[in-house]
Amino acid sequence: MISLDLCLRRYSLFFLFLFFFGSCSNTEEITPEPLPEGAVSLEAMLTDDLGNEKRVEVYYQLYKEYRSKNVSQAEEYASKALSLASQIQNLKYEARSRHALGLLQQQKGEYKKAINSYLRAADLFESSGDIARMADATNNIGMLFLNVEGYTYALQYFKKAANIYAQNKDFKYLSVAYSNVATCYSKENDYVTSSEYLNRAIDATNKTTPTDVGMLAYLFNKKGNIHYFEKDYELAISNYEKALAYTGISNHLKSTLFDNLANAYMYLARYGEAEYWIKKGNEIENIITLDISSKIQSYNIEGELYQLQGHHEKAVKMFEKAINEADETAFNEYLDNTLDLLSKSQRALAANNVRLNIQDVFRINDIRQRQQTLKESFIKDLHYNQLQILLDKEVESYHSEVKQAKLDSERITIFKSVGIAIACLLIALIGTVIESSRKIKKHEGDHYRMSKIRKLFQSPLGKEYLEDK
């Protein structure tokens, strides 16, 4: 994610890894029996006689098969899994499918849909007792805000996720959440707090079994970046060296560290050591594939090293390489940095009466103007502030919806309780009326019989009977 208000020089060094979770739970999948591997085998299971419980599992597994290959196909299976899980009231797969849709929507840039999916997934995970995945969904909400530079909003969700991981002693993902918190603070130039959270992330990583050395190397590299931003280059180098000391780290991370070390030594004017790390970087870049932005950054570092030593002709050649790597039809903040550095060397050469190719000067000016136009269009299209407001309103709307649903549920419960009470009262009243009626009839019957007996004894025949007795 690009932060345009940061000094462009920082981008020659700052390689930002952001974490969002597809699923972090270490618990086993809830499939009772192992499913076959591969999309073809799974799709072959979708026959008419397949039960709904197994079918929803297959749909979800097919989403996982397609999510990195075919987003639209993955979305189709995630939607089917969600629909069926909701229909058969399978809360676990309803939550997972909802979360899966959020990941796919985020990938497509549909942030409003994604945040709604994550919010619903978080509530479903909580209802099903899957607290680890509830934290994942919460973290991913933070990622959405981070992507649109809504750092204050993002912090709320990253910290909430971190609290859940801490309570569950899930140190692996606690480290990731702390790292994301650190990223927010560094973006707001609060480097002290950012460093504190990176230390927490390192402590959490050290508690994992086995220890994730790749994560530790990443975190120390990130700490080095923080000190670099503070212009404490010695401390930056110390952290880069700590990161590099771990065995088994990826070649891409090594390449990043080599560039970062060269950059830091360069600003200490220790050019020999900077050249050493540039050579190390060039060696490893011959065996890995770097993206265009990383290549441009590497060329910028090497070119600036020559520039600072007064070797402007060498510097210009490196900056030309960077320009040739770039896609001039798309805005690239690293290329913007290249053009600034190149202009500086061209001015220095002109001041030393070195003849410049006028066509090259015009070409660079054209590229600069095109990049400026693309940059303005890029910033305009992002609408970060509007997106932040939109996402915040979506969260507010969702919570209002949940609150209203709870109120409606409470009202229904109250109405049901009142209805039951009234029904009981009516039944009791009817019973009382029936019992009273029965007693009245019994009393009237007894009175009638006694009256008949009295009349009988008062008759001549009755009197005669009594006299005989």
C-alpha positions as CSV (number, residue, x, y, z in Angstrom):
1,M,0.0,0.0,0.0
2,I,1.3,3.4,-1.0
3,S,1.6,6.3,1.4
4,L,2.3,9.3,-0.7
5,D,3.1,11.8,2.0
6,L,6.2,9.8,3.1
7,C,9.6,11.0,1.9
8,L,10.3,9.2,-1.4
9,R,13.8,8.4,-0.3
10,R,12.3,6.0,2.3
11,Y,10.9,3.9,-0.5
12,S,14.3,2.9,-1.6
13,L,14.4,0.9,1.6
14,F,11.0,0.2,3.1
15,F,9.7,-3.2,2.1
16,L,6.3,-3.5,3.8
17,F,4.7,-6.9,4.4
18,L,1.1,-6.8,5.5
19,F,-0.7,-9.7,7.0
20,F,-4.3,-10.8,6.5
21,F,-5.5,-14.2,7.3
22,G,-7.4,-16.8,5.3
23,S,-7.5,-18.8,8.5
24,C,-5.2,-19.0,11.4
25,S,-6.7,-21.6,13.6
26,N,-4.4,-24.5,14.4
27,T,-7.3,-26.8,15.1
28,E,-8.1,-29.5,12.6
29,E,-10.6,-29.0,9.8
30,I,-14.1,-30.1,10.7
31,T,-14.4,-32.6,7.9
32,P,-15.3,-35.9,9.6
33,E,-13.7,-37.9,6.8
34,P,-10.8,-36.8,4.5
35,L,-11.9,-35.4,1.2
36,P,-10.1,-36.2,-2.0
37,E,-7.5,-33.7,-3.3
38,G,-7.8,-31.7,-6.4
39,A,-10.8,-29.8,-8.0
40,V,-11.6,-32.6,-10.4
41,S,-12.0,-35.2,-7.7
42,L,-14.0,-32.9,-5.5
43,E,-16.4,-31.8,-8.3
44,A,-16.9,-35.5,-9.1
45,M,-18.4,-35.9,-5.6
46,L,-21.2,-33.4,-6.3
47,T,-23.8,-36.0,-7.3
48,D,-27.5,-35.9,-6.5
49,D,-27.2,-38.5,-3.7
50,L,-24.5,-36.5,-1.8
51,G,-25.9,-35.4,1.6
52,N,-26.1,-31.7,2.5
53,E,-23.5,-31.9,5.3
54,K,-20.9,-33.5,3.0
55,R,-21.9,-31.2,0.1
56,V,-21.2,-28.0,2.0
57,E,-17.8,-29.4,3.0
58,V,-17.0,-30.1,-0.7
59,Y,-18.2,-26.6,-1.7
60,Y,-15.9,-25.0,0.8
61,Q,-12.9,-27.2,-0.2
62,L,-13.5,-26.3,-3.8
63,Y,-13.4,-22.6,-2.8
64,K,-9.9,-23.3,-1.3
65,E,-8.8,-25.1,-4.5
66,Y,-9.8,-22.2,-6.7
67,R,-9.0,-19.1,-4.5
68,S,-5.5,-18.7,-5.9
69,K,-6.3,-19.8,-9.5
70,N,-9.7,-18.5,-10.4
71,V,-11.3,-15.9,-8.2
72,S,-14.7,-16.0,-9.8
73,Q,-14.9,-19.8,-9.6
74,A,-13.8,-19.6,-5.9
75,E,-16.5,-17.0,-5.2
76,E,-19.1,-19.2,-6.8
77,Y,-18.3,-22.1,-4.5
78,A,-18.0,-20.0,-1.4
79,S,-21.4,-18.5,-2.2
80,K,-22.9,-22.0,-2.6
81,A,-21.3,-23.2,0.6
82,L,-22.7,-20.1,2.5
83,S,-26.2,-20.6,1.0
84,L,-26.3,-24.3,1.9
85,A,-24.7,-23.9,5.3
86,S,-27.3,-21.2,6.2
87,Q,-30.1,-23.5,4.9
88,I,-29.0,-26.5,7.0
89,Q,-28.0,-24.3,10.0
90,N,-24.3,-25.4,9.9
91,L,-22.9,-22.5,11.8
92,K,-19.2,-23.5,11.4
93,Y,-19.3,-23.6,7.6
94,E,-21.6,-20.6,7.4
95,A,-19.0,-18.6,9.3
96,R,-16.1,-19.9,7.2
97,S,-17.9,-19.3,3.9
98,R,-18.8,-15.8,4.9
99,H,-15.2,-15.1,5.8
100,A,-14.0,-16.6,2.5
101,L,-16.2,-14.3,0.6
102,G,-14.7,-11.4,2.5
103,L,-11.2,-12.4,1.5
104,L,-12.2,-12.7,-2.2
105,Q,-14.1,-9.3,-2.1
106,Q,-11.1,-7.7,-0.5
107,Q,-8.8,-9.2,-3.2
108,K,-11.1,-7.6,-5.9
109,G,-11.1,-4.2,-4.1
110,E,-14.8,-4.5,-3.1
111,Y,-14.1,-3.1,0.3
112,K,-17.7,-2.3,1.3
113,K,-18.8,-5.8,0.6
114,A,-15.7,-7.2,2.3
115,I,-16.1,-5.4,5.5
116,N,-19.7,-6.5,5.7
117,S,-18.7,-10.1,5.2
118,Y,-15.9,-9.9,7.8
119,L,-18.3,-8.3,10.4
120,R,-20.9,-11.1,9.9
121,A,-18.2,-13.8,9.9
122,A,-16.8,-12.5,13.2
123,D,-20.2,-12.7,14.8
124,L,-20.8,-16.2,13.4
125,F,-17.4,-17.4,14.6
126,E,-18.1,-16.0,18.0
127,S,-21.5,-17.8,18.1
128,S,-19.9,-21.1,17.1
129,G,-17.1,-20.7,19.6
130,D,-14.4,-20.4,17.0
131,I,-12.6,-17.6,18.7
132,A,-9.3,-17.9,16.7
133,R,-11.1,-17.3,13.5
134,M,-13.1,-14.5,15.0
135,A,-9.8,-12.8,15.6
136,D,-8.8,-13.5,12.0
137,A,-11.9,-11.7,10.7
138,T,-11.3,-8.8,13.1
139,N,-7.7,-8.5,11.9
140,N,-8.9,-8.4,8.3
141,I,-11.3,-5.5,9.0
142,G,-8.2,-3.7,10.3
143,M,-6.4,-4.5,7.0
144,L,-9.2,-2.9,5.0
145,F,-8.8,0.3,6.9
146,L,-5.0,0.1,6.7
147,N,-5.2,-0.2,2.9
148,V,-7.1,3.1,2.7
149,E,-4.8,4.8,5.2
150,G,-7.4,4.8,8.0
151,Y,-4.8,4.1,10.6
152,T,-6.8,5.1,13.6
153,Y,-9.7,2.8,12.6
154,A,-7.2,0.0,11.7
155,L,-5.6,0.2,15.1
156,Q,-8.8,-0.6,16.9
157,Y,-9.3,-3.8,15.1
158,F,-5.6,-4.9,15.2
159,K,-5.5,-4.4,18.9
160,K,-8.8,-6.2,19.4
161,A,-7.4,-9.2,17.4
162,A,-4.2,-9.1,19.4
163,N,-6.2,-9.2,22.7
164,I,-8.0,-12.3,21.5
165,Y,-4.8,-14.0,20.4
166,A,-3.1,-13.1,23.7
167,Q,-6.0,-14.6,25.8
168,N,-5.8,-17.8,23.7
169,K,-2.0,-17.9,23.9
170,D,-1.9,-18.0,20.1
171,F,1.6,-16.5,20.0
172,K,2.2,-17.0,16.3
173,Y,-0.7,-14.8,15.3
174,L,-0.3,-12.5,18.2
175,S,3.1,-11.6,16.7
176,V,1.4,-10.9,13.4
177,A,-1.3,-8.7,15.0
178,Y,1.4,-6.7,16.9
179,S,3.3,-6.3,13.7
180,N,0.3,-4.8,12.0
181,V,-0.2,-2.4,15.0
182,A,3.4,-1.4,14.6
183,T,2.8,-0.7,10.9
184,C,0.0,1.7,11.8
185,Y,2.1,3.7,14.2
186,S,5.0,3.9,11.8
187,K,2.7,5.2,9.1
188,E,1.7,7.9,11.6
189,N,5.4,8.6,12.2
190,D,5.1,7.5,15.9
191,Y,8.3,5.4,15.7
192,V,8.7,5.0,19.4
193,T,5.3,3.2,19.8
194,S,5.9,1.3,16.6
195,S,9.2,0.0,18.0
196,E,7.5,-1.0,21.3
197,Y,5.0,-3.2,19.4
198,L,7.7,-4.7,17.3
199,N,9.4,-5.8,20.5
200,R,6.2,-7.3,21.6
201,A,5.9,-9.1,18.3
202,I,9.5,-10.5,18.7
203,D,8.7,-11.7,22.3
204,A,5.5,-13.4,21.0
205,T,7.4,-15.1,18.2
206,N,10.1,-16.4,20.6
207,K,7.3,-18.2,22.4
208,T,6.2,-20.2,19.4
209,T,7.2,-23.8,19.0
210,P,9.2,-24.2,16.8
211,T,10.4,-20.7,16.6
212,D,9.6,-19.0,13.3
213,V,13.0,-17.7,12.3
214,G,11.6,-16.2,9.1
215,M,9.2,-14.1,11.1
216,L,12.0,-13.0,13.5
217,A,14.1,-12.0,10.6
218,Y,11.2,-10.0,9.1
219,L,10.6,-8.2,12.4
220,F,14.2,-7.3,13.0
221,N,14.3,-5.9,9.4
222,K,11.2,-3.9,10.2
223,K,12.8,-2.6,13.4
224,G,15.8,-1.6,11.3
225,N,13.5,0.4,9.0
226,I,12.1,2.3,12.0
227,H,15.5,3.3,13.1
228,Y,16.4,4.2,9.5
229,F,13.4,6.6,9.4
230,E,14.7,8.1,12.7
231,K,18.1,8.5,10.9
232,D,19.7,6.3,13.5
233,Y,21.6,4.4,10.8
234,E,23.9,2.6,13.2
235,L,21.0,1.1,15.1
236,A,19.3,0.3,11.8
237,I,22.3,-1.6,10.6
238,S,22.4,-3.5,13.9
239,N,18.9,-4.8,13.4
240,Y,19.4,-5.6,9.8
241,E,22.4,-7.7,10.8
242,K,20.4,-9.5,13.4
243,A,17.8,-10.4,10.8
244,L,20.5,-11.6,8.4
245,A,22.0,-13.8,11.1
246,Y,19.1,-16.2,11.1
247,T,19.6,-19.3,9.0
248,G,17.0,-20.5,6.5
249,I,15.5,-17.1,5.6
250,S,14.2,-16.7,2.1
251,N,16.4,-15.3,-0.7
252,H,13.9,-12.5,-1.3
253,L,14.3,-11.3,2.3
254,K,18.0,-11.6,2.0
255,S,17.8,-9.4,-1.1
256,T,15.8,-6.8,0.9
257,L,18.3,-6.9,3.8
258,F,21.3,-6.4,1.4
259,D,19.6,-3.3,-0.1
260,N,18.7,-2.0,3.3
261,L,22.3,-2.5,4.6
262,A,23.7,-0.8,1.5
263,N,21.3,2.1,2.0
264,A,22.1,2.6,5.7
265,Y,25.9,2.4,5.2
266,M,25.6,4.9,2.3
267,Y,24.0,7.5,4.5
268,L,26.8,7.0,7.0
269,A,29.2,7.8,4.2
270,R,30.8,4.3,4.6
271,Y,30.8,3.8,0.9
272,G,33.0,0.7,0.8
273,E,30.7,-1.2,3.0
274,A,27.7,0.0,1.0
275,E,29.4,-1.3,-2.2
276,Y,29.9,-4.7,-0.5
277,W,26.3,-5.1,0.2
278,I,25.2,-3.9,-3.2
279,K,27.5,-6.6,-4.8
280,K,25.9,-9.2,-2.5
281,G,22.5,-8.0,-3.6
282,N,23.4,-8.2,-7.3
283,E,24.6,-11.8,-6.8
284,I,21.4,-13.0,-5.2
285,E,19.3,-11.1,-7.7
286,N,20.8,-13.3,-10.4
287,I,19.1,-16.4,-8.9
288,I,15.7,-14.9,-7.9
289,T,12.9,-13.0,-9.8
290,L,12.3,-9.5,-8.4
291,D,9.2,-7.5,-9.1
292,I,9.7,-4.2,-11.1
293,S,9.4,-2.0,-8.0
294,S,12.1,-3.9,-6.2
295,K,14.4,-3.7,-9.2
296,I,13.9,0.0,-9.5
297,Q,14.7,0.4,-5.8
298,S,17.9,-1.5,-6.1
299,Y,19.0,0.6,-9.1
300,N,18.2,3.7,-7.2
301,I,20.3,2.7,-4.2
302,E,23.3,1.9,-6.4
303,G,22.9,5.0,-8.5
304,E,22.6,7.2,-5.4
305,L,25.7,5.6,-4.0
306,Y,27.7,6.7,-7.1
307,Q,26.0,10.1,-6.9
308,L,27.1,10.8,-3.3
309,Q,30.7,9.9,-4.3
310,G,30.5,12.4,-7.3
311,H,30.5,9.6,-9.9
312,H,27.5,11.1,-11.8
313,E,28.1,9.4,-15.1
314,K,27.9,6.0,-13.4
315,A,24.8,7.2,-11.4
316,V,23.0,8.3,-14.6
317,K,23.6,4.8,-16.2
318,M,22.0,3.2,-13.1
319,F,19.0,5.6,-13.2
320,E,18.6,4.9,-16.9
321,K,18.4,1.1,-16.1
322,A,15.7,1.9,-13.5
323,I,13.7,3.9,-16.1
324,N,14.0,1.1,-18.7
325,E,12.6,-1.4,-16.1
326,A,9.6,0.8,-15.4
327,D,6.2,0.8,-17.0
328,E,6.0,4.5,-18.0
329,T,2.2,4.3,-18.6
330,A,1.5,3.6,-14.9
331,F,2.3,5.7,-11.8
332,N,5.2,4.3,-9.8
333,E,6.5,6.2,-6.8
334,Y,9.9,4.5,-7.1
335,L,10.3,5.8,-10.6
336,D,9.4,9.2,-9.4
337,N,12.3,8.9,-7.0
338,T,14.5,7.8,-9.9
339,L,13.7,10.9,-11.9
340,D,14.5,13.2,-9.0
341,L,17.9,11.5,-8.5
342,L,18.6,11.5,-12.3
343,S,17.9,15.3,-12.5
344,K,20.3,15.9,-9.7
345,S,23.1,14.1,-11.4
346,Q,22.3,15.8,-14.8
347,R,22.6,19.2,-13.1
348,A,25.9,18.2,-11.5
349,L,27.3,17.1,-14.9
350,A,26.1,20.3,-16.5
351,A,27.8,22.3,-13.8
352,N,31.1,20.4,-14.6
353,N,30.7,21.3,-18.3
354,V,29.9,17.7,-19.3
355,R,27.9,17.7,-22.5
356,L,24.5,16.1,-22.1
357,N,22.4,14.5,-24.8
358,I,19.5,17.0,-25.2
359,Q,17.2,14.2,-26.4
360,D,17.8,12.4,-23.1
361,V,17.0,15.6,-21.2
362,F,13.7,16.1,-23.1
363,R,12.8,12.4,-22.7
364,I,13.3,12.5,-18.9
365,N,11.2,15.7,-18.8
366,D,8.4,14.0,-20.8
367,I,8.5,11.0,-18.4
368,R,8.3,13.3,-15.4
369,Q,5.3,15.2,-16.8
370,R,3.6,11.9,-17.6
371,Q,4.3,10.5,-14.1
372,Q,3.0,13.7,-12.5
373,T,-0.3,13.4,-14.5
374,L,-0.5,9.7,-13.6
375,K,0.2,10.5,-9.9
376,E,-2.6,13.2,-9.8
377,S,-5.0,10.7,-11.4
378,F,-3.9,8.0,-9.1
379,I,-4.4,10.1,-6.0
380,K,-7.8,11.3,-7.3
381,D,-9.0,7.7,-8.0
382,L,-8.0,6.4,-4.6
383,H,-10.6,8.6,-2.7
384,Y,-9.0,7.4,0.6
385,N,-10.9,9.8,2.8
386,Q,-14.2,8.8,1.2
387,L,-13.4,5.1,1.5
388,Q,-12.5,5.6,5.2
389,I,-15.9,7.3,5.8
390,L,-17.7,4.6,3.7
391,L,-16.1,1.7,5.6
392,D,-16.8,3.4,9.0
393,K,-20.4,4.0,8.0
394,E,-20.7,0.3,6.9
395,V,-19.4,-0.8,10.4
396,E,-21.9,1.6,12.1
397,S,-24.7,0.4,9.9
398,Y,-24.0,-3.2,10.6
399,H,-23.8,-2.7,14.4
400,S,-27.1,-0.7,14.2
401,E,-28.6,-3.6,12.2
402,V,-27.4,-6.1,14.8
403,K,-28.7,-3.9,17.7
404,Q,-32.1,-3.6,16.0
405,A,-32.2,-7.3,15.4
406,K,-31.6,-7.9,19.1
407,L,-34.3,-5.4,20.0
408,D,-36.7,-7.0,17.6
409,S,-35.8,-10.4,19.1
410,E,-36.3,-9.1,22.6
411,R,-39.7,-7.6,21.6
412,I,-40.8,-10.9,20.1
413,T,-39.6,-12.7,23.3
414,I,-41.6,-10.3,25.4
415,F,-44.7,-10.6,23.2
416,K,-44.4,-14.4,23.4
417,S,-44.1,-14.2,27.2
418,V,-47.0,-11.9,27.5
419,G,-49.1,-14.1,25.2
420,I,-48.2,-17.2,27.2
421,A,-49.1,-15.4,30.4
422,I,-52.5,-14.3,29.0
423,A,-53.2,-17.7,27.7
424,C,-52.4,-19.2,31.1
425,L,-54.6,-16.6,32.8
426,L,-57.5,-17.4,30.4
427,I,-57.1,-21.1,31.0
428,A,-57.1,-20.6,34.7
429,L,-60.2,-18.3,34.4
430,I,-62.0,-20.8,32.3
431,G,-61.1,-23.6,34.8
432,T,-62.4,-21.4,37.6
433,V,-65.7,-20.8,35.8
434,I,-66.1,-24.5,35.0
435,E,-65.4,-25.5,38.6
436,S,-67.8,-22.8,40.0
437,S,-70.5,-23.9,37.6
438,R,-69.9,-27.5,38.6
439,K,-70.2,-26.6,42.3
440,I,-73.3,-24.6,41.7
441,K,-74.9,-27.4,39.8
442,K,-73.9,-29.9,42.5
443,H,-75.3,-27.6,45.2
444,E,-78.6,-27.2,43.3
445,G,-78.8,-31.0,42.8
446,D,-78.2,-31.6,46.6
447,H,-80.8,-28.9,47.5
448,Y,-83.3,-30.5,45.1
449,R,-82.8,-33.9,46.6
450,M,-83.1,-32.6,50.2
451,S,-86.3,-30.8,49.3
452,K,-87.8,-33.9,47.9
453,I,-86.8,-35.9,51.0
454,R,-88.4,-33.2,53.3
455,K,-91.6,-33.2,51.3
456,L,-91.7,-37.0,51.5
457,F,-91.3,-37.0,55.3
458,Q,-93.9,-34.2,55.6
459,S,-96.4,-36.2,53.6
460,P,-99.0,-38.5,55.4
461,L,-97.2,-41.5,54.2
462,G,-93.9,-40.2,55.6
463,K,-95.4,-39.3,58.9
464,E,-96.9,-42.8,59.2
465,Y,-93.5,-44.2,58.4
466,L,-91.8,-42.1,61.1
467,E,-94.5,-43.1,63.7
468,D,-93.9,-46.8,63.0
469,K,-90.2,-46.2,63.5
